[in-house]
Amino acid sequence: MPRAEPLPIWERIKNARQRAGITQQELSMRTGMTVTAISGLENGRRRTPRYDTIERLSEALECNLMAHPPTADTQRPCCPKALKMLDKFLVTDFAKMLKITKAERRDLRTLQFFHPHESVDTTDWVDWVRLRRKIRDQSMPH
């Protein structure tokens, strides 16, 4: 049986908007983003949106764009280029300041978000750590 791949973020954005039954123009008005920016995200021209962008879109679409159905393939490592940048990031002062746990390191290594040809930098990893913590904190019962 073939393994199901998690949908790329750009497909999740488009699917969520269509499920909500709104146009790109309406989503633009809800988020304060331009229609061009939303279109770029939905068609994959902008493959790595910032985490605050994902947050705004999630709120406007009333869904968690970072959630995807668990699959047998979700534990495979992310692309080699991103892993190399992750290793460099984990020894930076930023990473030390964030006190990244072993579980978070493991999660970051299996992150299926970055495109293999993209350049991934320290701010991308910092954003992802912060976003994952925020999602985790919001899903924990208070």
C-alpha positions as CSV (number, residue, x, y, z in Angstrom):
1,M,0.0,0.0,0.0
2,P,1.5,3.4,-1.0
3,R,2.2,5.8,1.8
4,A,0.2,9.0,1.9
5,E,2.3,12.2,1.8
6,P,1.1,15.1,3.8
7,L,-0.1,17.9,1.6
8,P,2.3,20.8,1.0
9,I,1.3,24.0,2.8
10,W,0.3,25.7,-0.4
11,E,-2.2,22.9,-1.2
12,R,-3.6,23.0,2.4
13,I,-4.1,26.8,2.1
14,K,-6.0,26.5,-1.2
15,N,-8.1,23.5,0.1
16,A,-9.0,25.2,3.3
17,R,-10.1,28.4,1.5
18,Q,-12.2,26.3,-0.9
19,R,-13.8,24.4,1.9
20,A,-14.6,27.7,3.6
21,G,-16.3,28.7,0.4
22,I,-14.5,32.0,0.1
23,T,-12.6,33.7,-2.7
24,Q,-9.0,34.9,-2.6
25,Q,-10.4,38.4,-2.5
26,E,-12.4,37.6,0.7
27,L,-9.4,35.9,2.3
28,S,-7.4,38.9,1.4
29,M,-9.9,41.1,3.3
30,R,-9.9,38.8,6.3
31,T,-6.1,38.6,6.6
32,G,-5.0,42.0,5.3
33,M,-2.8,40.2,2.8
34,T,-2.9,41.1,-0.9
35,V,-4.7,38.8,-3.4
36,T,-1.3,38.5,-5.2
37,A,0.3,37.1,-2.0
38,I,-2.5,34.7,-1.4
39,S,-2.4,33.5,-5.0
40,G,1.4,33.1,-4.8
41,L,0.9,30.9,-1.7
42,E,-1.8,28.8,-3.2
43,N,0.0,28.0,-6.4
44,G,3.3,27.3,-4.8
45,R,5.3,30.3,-6.1
46,R,5.8,31.2,-2.4
47,R,6.7,27.9,-0.9
48,T,7.8,28.9,2.6
49,P,5.4,31.4,4.2
50,R,6.4,32.9,7.5
51,Y,4.8,31.4,10.5
52,D,2.8,34.6,11.3
53,T,1.4,34.4,7.8
54,I,0.3,30.8,8.4
55,E,-1.2,32.0,11.8
56,R,-3.2,34.7,10.1
57,L,-4.5,32.4,7.4
58,S,-5.4,29.7,9.9
59,E,-7.3,32.2,11.9
60,A,-9.1,33.6,8.9
61,L,-10.0,30.1,7.6
62,E,-10.9,28.9,11.1
63,C,-8.6,25.9,10.8
64,N,-5.1,24.7,11.7
65,L,-3.1,24.8,8.5
66,M,-0.2,23.1,10.2
67,A,-2.3,20.0,11.1
68,H,-2.3,17.2,8.7
69,P,-3.5,13.6,9.0
70,P,-0.7,11.4,10.5
71,T,0.7,9.1,7.9
72,A,3.2,6.2,8.0
73,D,5.6,8.5,6.2
74,T,5.6,11.5,8.6
75,Q,8.7,10.2,10.4
76,R,11.0,10.3,7.4
77,P,13.7,13.0,7.5
78,C,13.2,16.3,5.7
79,C,15.3,17.1,2.7
80,P,19.1,16.7,3.1
81,K,19.8,20.4,2.5
82,A,17.4,21.4,5.2
83,L,18.9,18.9,7.6
84,K,22.3,20.3,7.0
85,M,21.0,23.8,7.8
86,L,19.2,22.4,10.9
87,D,22.5,21.0,12.2
88,K,24.1,24.4,11.8
89,F,21.2,26.1,13.5
90,L,21.1,23.8,16.5
91,V,24.6,25.0,17.6
92,T,23.7,28.7,17.3
93,D,23.0,31.1,20.2
94,F,19.4,31.3,18.9
95,A,18.9,27.6,19.4
96,K,20.6,27.6,22.8
97,M,18.4,30.6,23.9
98,L,15.2,28.7,22.8
99,K,16.3,25.6,24.8
100,I,15.1,23.2,22.1
101,T,14.1,19.8,23.6
102,K,15.1,16.4,22.3
103,A,11.5,15.9,21.2
104,E,11.5,19.2,19.3
105,R,14.8,18.3,17.6
106,R,13.3,15.0,16.5
107,D,10.2,16.8,15.2
108,L,12.3,19.4,13.3
109,R,14.3,16.6,11.6
110,T,11.0,15.1,10.2
111,L,9.5,18.4,9.2
112,Q,8.1,18.0,5.7
113,F,7.6,21.6,4.9
114,F,10.7,22.8,3.1
115,H,11.1,22.2,-0.6
116,P,14.4,20.5,-1.5
117,H,15.5,23.4,-3.6
118,E,14.8,26.1,-1.0
119,S,17.3,27.9,1.1
120,V,16.5,27.4,4.7
121,D,18.0,29.8,7.3
122,T,18.2,30.3,11.0
123,T,15.0,32.5,11.1
124,D,13.0,29.7,9.4
125,W,14.0,27.3,12.1
126,V,13.4,29.8,14.9
127,D,9.9,30.5,13.4
128,W,9.1,26.8,13.2
129,V,10.1,26.2,16.8
130,R,8.0,29.1,18.0
131,L,5.0,28.0,15.8
132,R,5.1,24.4,17.0
133,R,5.3,25.5,20.6
134,K,2.3,27.9,20.1
135,I,0.3,25.2,18.4
136,R,1.2,22.7,21.2
137,D,0.3,25.2,23.9
138,Q,-3.1,26.0,22.2
139,S,-4.0,22.3,21.9
140,M,-3.2,21.6,25.6
141,P,-6.2,21.7,28.0
142,H,-6.0,24.6,30.4
